[in-house]
């Protein structure tokens, strides 16, 4: 374990296996037991998973601000499913008491895309339900670190959502290099200092897509990133399929998480 990866005792949990979402492979929830589904009640009254999250404690889940807030948050229309390998099926349902959105988050600014949900009923820990650990405040995440993204999102741009949990192994990417890759795309906003880029250069796209937002970026059992809610899937074409995935860097917000999740 690297020196920067000193975990917080408050969020220390059982280890998750570090194991490819787009370009990914199917797995089971027991391999990533801190990963959860965030479901929304559609206008037709059907609950449907559209985001992910990760368990911090017996009552708190970490996800993206976009997923928890959407346009207008309502606890009657948002809930969490834990301990389930398959999308919208199995596990245990947890309704939300309240959410806390990072104060710097504005949907048009693309900064501070991180939030917390406190559940009404606690998680009961088991081989399929565990809590994650997070890095200490200000930890510097090295380039080319082997990491894993997890989720139930689309398996290709415009494609179907995955019925089962998937994972993809990628590497952390140099921030300046990531910025250079995105800069020519005029439809993309300026890079945020709290983004953590991941991917595999010159390899057909492997990474997150719609439906993976809010889910974890793991280094072992450490959640070092939260999958960002602006999808690089939108910029994939037949001629350019190497855009990095974007994640909110958890180490930039550790103290805020501690202050709000106790």
BAKE-557342 format. One line per 4 residues: their letters; for each residue x, y, z of C-alpha. Coordinates in Angstrom, 2 decimals. Layout:
# residues N
A> X:Y:Z ~ ... .
# end
This chain:
# residues 262
XXXX> 0.00:0.00:0.00 ~ 1.38:3.41:-0.95 ~ 2.26:5.94:1.72 ~ -0.55:8.29:0.66 .
XXXX> -3.14:5.59:1.15 ~ -3.62:6.05:4.89 ~ -7.26:5.26:5.48 ~ -9.60:6.84:7.99 .
XXXX> -10.62:4.56:10.83 ~ -14.13:6.00:10.65 ~ -14.61:4.54:7.18 ~ -12.38:1.47:7.32 .
XXXX> -14.20:-1.61:6.11 ~ -13.67:-5.09:4.78 ~ -11.40:-5.26:1.73 ~ -12.88:-5.42:-1.77 .
XXXX> -11.17:-7.37:-4.53 ~ -9.38:-5.07:-6.95 ~ -10.26:-6.39:-10.34 ~ -13.85:-4.11:-16.96 .
XXXX> -19.42:-0.44:-17.55 ~ -17.90:0.15:-21.22 ~ -15.21:-2.34:-22.19 ~ -15.90:-4.06:-18.88 .
XXXX> -16.70:-7.46:-17.50 ~ -19.52:-8.78:-15.34 ~ -18.82:-9.34:-11.65 ~ -20.82:-9.89:-8.45 .
XXXX> -21.59:-7.51:-5.61 ~ -19.52:-9.63:-3.21 ~ -16.42:-8.45:-5.08 ~ -17.39:-4.79:-4.54 .
XXXX> -19.74:-4.89:-1.53 ~ -19.61:-1.16:-0.77 ~ -21.11:-0.31:-4.19 ~ -24.83:0.59:-4.22 .
XXXX> -27.50:1.51:-6.76 ~ -29.39:4.80:-6.58 ~ -32.89:4.42:-7.96 ~ -35.41:7.02:-9.04 .
XXXX> -39.19:6.71:-9.18 ~ -40.23:7.41:-12.75 ~ -43.43:9.19:-13.78 ~ -44.96:5.79:-14.41 .
XXXX> -44.24:4.78:-10.81 ~ -41.45:2.33:-11.64 ~ -38.20:2.45:-9.65 ~ -35.18:2.53:-11.98 .
XXXX> -31.43:2.62:-11.29 ~ -29.67:5.55:-12.94 ~ -26.75:6.27:-10.60 ~ -24.35:4.55:-8.25 .
XXXX> -22.87:5.27:-4.85 ~ -20.62:3.81:-2.19 ~ -21.27:3.02:1.49 ~ -19.26:5.07:4.00 .
XXXX> -20.91:4.07:7.29 ~ -24.01:2.20:8.41 ~ -26.12:5.27:7.53 ~ -24.20:7.30:4.91 .
XXXX> -23.63:6.86:1.17 ~ -21.24:8.91:-0.95 ~ -22.25:9.75:-4.52 ~ -22.21:12.64:-7.00 .
XXXX> -24.08:15.85:-6.21 ~ -25.89:15.56:-9.55 ~ -27.26:12.13:-8.70 ~ -28.49:13.07:-5.26 .
XXXX> -29.85:16.42:-6.22 ~ -31.01:15.88:-9.81 ~ -33.12:18.95:-10.52 ~ -35.19:18.93:-7.33 .
XXXX> -34.37:16.28:-4.72 ~ -37.31:14.46:-3.16 ~ -36.84:11.58:-0.71 ~ -40.07:10.03:-1.97 .
XXXX> -38.59:9.59:-5.44 ~ -35.01:8.53:-4.63 ~ -33.83:5.43:-2.81 ~ -30.78:3.19:-2.43 .
XXXX> -30.43:-0.53:-3.18 ~ -27.52:-2.31:-1.44 ~ -26.16:-5.83:-1.73 ~ -27.51:-6.51:-5.24 .
XXXX> -25.54:-7.82:-8.22 ~ -28.39:-7.19:-10.66 ~ -29.84:-3.84:-11.64 ~ -33.17:-3.06:-9.88 .
XXXX> -33.35:-6.58:-8.41 ~ -32.46:-8.11:-5.04 ~ -30.53:-6.76:-2.07 ~ -32.07:-4.40:0.48 .
XXXX> -33.89:-1.10:-0.04 ~ -32.94:1.99:1.96 ~ -34.94:5.19:1.88 ~ -33.20:8.51:2.33 .
XXXX> -33.57:10.76:5.36 ~ -31.73:13.73:3.86 ~ -28.90:14.65:1.50 ~ -25.93:17.01:1.85 .
XXXX> -24.59:18.57:-1.35 ~ -21.08:20.02:-1.48 ~ -21.37:23.83:-1.10 ~ -19.28:24.56:-4.21 .
XXXX> -21.53:22.51:-6.48 ~ -23.50:24.36:-9.11 ~ -24.87:22.23:-11.92 ~ -23.44:24.59:-14.56 .
XXXX> -19.97:24.99:-13.00 ~ -18.82:21.35:-12.96 ~ -17.04:21.78:-9.62 ~ -17.65:19.98:-6.32 .
XXXX> -19.73:17.19:-7.85 ~ -19.98:15.19:-4.63 ~ -22.72:14.60:-2.09 ~ -23.89:12.49:0.85 .
XXXX> -27.14:10.67:1.51 ~ -28.17:9.63:5.02 ~ -30.48:6.63:5.05 ~ -33.48:6.18:7.33 .
XXXX> -32.78:2.51:7.96 ~ -29.14:1.43:8.54 ~ -27.19:-0.97:6.37 ~ -26.73:-4.44:7.82 .
XXXX> -23.23:-5.52:6.93 ~ -22.67:-8.88:5.24 ~ -20.44:-10.34:2.51 ~ -22.56:-8.37:0.00 .
XXXX> -22.82:-5.12:2.02 ~ -19.70:-3.45:3.37 ~ -18.35:0.05:3.87 ~ -15.45:1.58:1.97 .
XXXX> -12.40:3.54:3.11 ~ -11.29:6.91:1.75 ~ -7.86:8.60:1.48 ~ -6.73:11.32:3.86 .
XXXX> -7.38:14.96:3.01 ~ -4.93:16.31:0.42 ~ -3.52:12.93:-0.60 ~ -1.78:13.15:-3.97 .
XXXX> -2.97:10.34:-6.21 ~ -0.05:9.13:-8.40 ~ -0.27:8.91:-12.18 ~ -0.54:5.42:-13.71 .
XXXX> -2.06:3.90:-10.58 ~ -4.09:0.75:-11.37 ~ -7.70:1.47:-10.37 ~ -11.19:0.07:-10.97 .
XXXX> -14.48:1.70:-11.98 ~ -17.70:-0.11:-11.09 ~ -21.32:0.31:-12.16 ~ -24.50:-0.75:-13.95 .
XXXX> -24.33:1.89:-16.69 ~ -24.49:1.65:-20.46 ~ -22.07:-0.85:-21.97 ~ -21.62:1.39:-25.01 .
XXXX> -22.67:4.91:-25.96 ~ -26.40:4.85:-26.70 ~ -26.55:1.18:-25.74 ~ -28.43:-0.69:-23.06 .
XXXX> -27.74:-0.51:-19.34 ~ -25.96:-3.54:-17.92 ~ -28.28:-5.92:-16.10 ~ -25.43:-7.06:-13.85 .
XXXX> -22.68:-5.15:-12.04 ~ -19.58:-4.57:-14.18 ~ -16.02:-3.44:-13.53 ~ -13.21:-2.06:-15.68 .
XXXX> -9.51:-1.88:-14.82 ~ -7.86:1.36:-15.90 ~ -5.02:3.70:-14.84 ~ -5.02:7.15:-13.28 .
XXXX> -3.91:9.77:-15.79 ~ -1.79:12.87:-15.56 ~ -4.06:15.91:-15.06 ~ -2.26:18.13:-17.61 .
XXXX> -2.34:15.37:-20.24 ~ -6.04:14.81:-19.58 ~ -6.68:18.54:-19.98 ~ -4.85:18.57:-23.31 .
XXXX> -6.99:15.70:-24.61 ~ -10.25:17.46:-23.77 ~ -9.23:21.04:-24.63 ~ -9.89:20.84:-28.42 .
XXXX> -13.50:19.79:-27.74 ~ -15.36:23.08:-27.65 ~ -18.43:21.40:-26.15 ~ -16.53:20.44:-23.03 .
XXXX> -16.19:22.79:-20.01 ~ -12.83:23.85:-18.55 ~ -11.22:21.16:-16.40 ~ -11.90:21.31:-12.68 .
XXXX> -9.03:21.08:-10.18 ~ -10.92:18.41:-8.24 ~ -11.23:16.02:-11.20 ~ -9.29:12.76:-11.33 .
XXXX> -8.82:11.35:-14.84 ~ -8.60:7.64:-15.63 ~ -8.27:5.55:-18.77 ~ -5.94:3.70:-21.11 .
XXXX> -4.36:5.81:-23.86 ~ -4.58:4.54:-27.45 ~ -6.97:1.78:-26.41 ~ -10.60:1.49:-27.46 .
XXXX> -12.68:3.23:-24.80 ~ -12.83:1.56:-21.42 ~ -14.54:3.46:-18.64 ~ -17.73:4.96:-17.29 .
XXXX> -20.91:5.89:-19.16 ~ -24.49:7.02:-18.44 ~ -25.84:5.18:-15.42 ~ -22.43:4.85:-13.77 .
XXXX> -22.50:8.42:-12.41 ~ -21.89:8.66:-8.67 ~ -20.31:5.23:-8.45 ~ -16.90:4.49:-6.98 .
XXXX> -13.40:4.57:-8.42 ~ -11.51:2.02:-6.32 ~ -7.88:1.49:-5.46 ~ -8.23:-1.75:-3.55 .
XXXX> -10.81:-0.93:-0.88 ~ -10.09:2.79:-1.04 ~ -12.65:4.90:-2.86 ~ -10.37:7.53:-4.38 .
XXXX> -12.90:8.91:-6.87 ~ -16.61:9.33:-7.56 ~ -17.59:8.85:-11.21 ~ -18.37:12.28:-12.57 .
XXXX> -21.82:13.19:-13.90 ~ -20.66:14.56:-17.26 ~ -20.02:11.53:-19.45 ~ -17.05:11.25:-21.76 .
XXXX> -19.29:8.74:-23.56 ~ -20.84:11.79:-25.23 ~ -17.58:12.49:-27.04 ~ -16.81:9.00:-28.30 .
XXXX> -16.83:8.50:-32.07 ~ -15.66:5.82:-34.42 ~ -12.45:7.79:-34.97 ~ -11.77:8.85:-31.40 .
XXXX> -12.52:6.45:-28.60 ~ -9.77:7.37:-26.16 ~ -11.25:10.17:-24.03 ~ -10.35:9.63:-20.36 .
XXXX> -13.04:9.01:-17.77 ~ -13.64:11.80:-15.27 ~ -14.00:11.31:-11.52 ~ -14.31:13.71:-8.59 .
XXXX> -11.13:13.38:-6.53 ~ -12.28:12.28:-3.06 ~ -9.03:13.39:-1.38 ~ -9.96:17.00:-2.19 .
XXXX> -13.11:16.62:-0.07 ~ -12.19:14.18:2.73 ~ -12.51:16.71:5.54 ~ -15.90:17.85:4.24 .
XXXX> -17.02:14.21:4.15 ~ -15.90:13.65:7.75 ~ -17.58:16.84:8.91 ~ -20.90:15.85:7.36 .
XX> -21.04:12.06:7.69 ~ -20.84:11.58:11.44 .
# end
